[in-house]
Structure formats: structure tokens, C-alpha cells
Amino acid sequence: MIRTAMDAGPAKRRRRISAAPKKMHEVYEMTSAQLVTFEEFYNDTLLDGSLTFTKNNPRTGVSSTYAFGETKPSWSNIGPGHWLVDLDLEILP
């Protein structure tokens, strides 16, 4: 958003661009085997997260093009063989 101060009254506001990516944070619970598959997908298929991919939006069910955000995926162990995986994603226009 761009704000422009006026001589009198409130500042005018407008969108900087209309086709901006939408940021999204997702958390998945995975088994150790699923985490290995995810790591292969991220590292090998998406070339360390540099390529885009298509998946269904978990809220709307609509298929969209996604990219990983600036933060690399991270995971933490929540029990024997179970992991929480944090993803910062962008839904591309």
C-alpha cells in the first residue's frame, strides 16, 4: 500500500500492485517417512525451494500455484517418528 499525505484531511491510500502474491503459513504433522519425502521434494524436485508448484489451498480447495517464501521450511520433533513442519508459502497470482 502507498500512502500519500494531503495538505488537508486524511492521507490517500492505494494498492501498490494488484497482482501481489499472498503470504500463507502452514503447519503439517508428518511421520519420519513423510518428512524424508518432503525433504526430497523441496531439495531435489524444487531445487532447494526455488521452483513453483501446484497444490490445493487447504481452506478453499482451489488449485493454485505456490512458491516457498524467504524462510526455509523448519521442523521440530513432537514424539518418536512424528514431526511438525512449518512452511512459509506464497500463493502466486
C-alpha positions in Angstrom: 0.0 0.0 0.0 1.2 3.5 -0.7 0.1 6.4 1.5 0.2 10.0 0.2 -0.1 12.9 2.6 -2.6 15.6 1.6 -2.4 19.3 2.5 -5.7 18.8 4.4 -7.6 15.8 5.5 -6.6 12.2 5.7 -3.9 10.6 3.6 -4.8 8.9 0.4 -4.1 5.2 0.2 -3.9 2.9 -2.7 -2.6 -0.5 -3.6 1.0 -0.6 -4.9 0.2 -3.5 -7.2 -3.0 -5.5 -7.8 -1.4 -9.0 -8.5 0.7 -9.4 -5.4 1.5 -12.9 -4.0 -0.5 -13.7 -0.9 1.6 -14.9 2.0 0.5 -18.1 3.9 1.8 -20.0 6.8 1.1 -23.7 7.0 1.9 -26.4 9.6 1.8 -30.1 8.9 2.2 -33.1 11.2 4.4 -35.7 9.4 5.8 -39.1 10.1 9.6 -39.6 9.6 8.9 -41.2 6.3 6.7 -38.3 5.1 9.4 -35.8 6.2 12.0 -37.6 4.1 9.7 -37.4 1.1 9.1 -33.7 1.8 12.8 -33.0 2.0 13.4 -34.8 -1.3 10.5 -32.8 -2.9 11.9 -29.5 -1.6 15.6 -30.2 -2.2 15.5 -32.2 -5.4 12.2 -31.6 -7.2 12.0 -27.9 -6.4 15.8 -27.2 -6.5 16.0 -26.1 -2.8 12.6 -24.4 -3.0 13.5 -22.2 -6.0 10.7 -23.5 -8.3 7.0 -23.2 -8.1 4.5 -26.0 -7.5 0.7 -26.5 -7.7 -1.4 -27.7 -4.8 -4.9 -27.3 -3.4 -5.5 -24.4 -1.0 -6.4 -26.2 2.3 -9.1 -23.6 3.1 -10.8 -23.2 -0.3 -9.8 -26.4 -2.0 -8.9 -24.4 -5.2 -5.7 -25.5 -7.0 -3.2 -22.7 -7.1 0.5 -22.1 -7.9 2.7 -21.7 -4.8 6.3 -20.8 -4.1 8.2 -21.1 -0.9 8.8 -17.8 1.0 12.0 -16.3 2.2 12.2 -18.6 5.2 13.2 -22.2 4.6 10.9 -24.9 6.0 11.7 -25.9 9.5 10.6 -28.9 11.6 10.6 -30.0 15.2 10.2 -33.4 16.7 7.0 -33.9 18.7 7.5 -37.6 19.6 9.1 -40.7 18.3 8.7 -40.6 14.5 6.5 -37.6 14.4 7.4 -34.1 13.3 5.7 -30.6 13.0 6.8 -29.0 9.7 6.4 -25.2 9.4 6.1 -23.7 5.9 6.0 -20.1 4.8 4.4 -20.0 1.3 3.2 -17.5 -1.3 0.2 -18.1 -3.4 1.1 -16.6 -6.8 -1.3 -14.6 -8.9 
